């Protein structure tokens, strides 16, 4: 990994910790929900797709600047 790329990623996580935390909680919640409920693979694919779209929206809003 390039040192400048690593530094940019580190700055993003330090500069925008709340956005990163919200995205982490979103994916952790989806993982726990899939673990507790016995979803079929179709439902898991739908949940993952919706979570991916939500992550993209949160990242665009949260990391804006």
C-alpha positions, 0 to 999 in steps of 0.5 A, a space after each residue: 500500500 502506498 504511504 500517501 494512500 494510507 495517510 489519506 485513509 487515516 485522515 478520513 477516519 480521523 476527520 469523519 469519525 461519526 460517518 464511519 461509525 454510522 456506516 459501521 453500525 449499519 453493517 453490524 446491525 444488518 449482520 446481527 439481523 441476518 444472524 438472528 433471523 433465519 433469512 433465505 439467500 434471496 432476502 440476504 441479497 436484498 438486504 445487502 443491496 439496500 445496505 450498500 445503497 444506504 452506505 453510498 448515500 451516507 458516505 456521500 453526505 457524511 464525507 462531503 467536504 
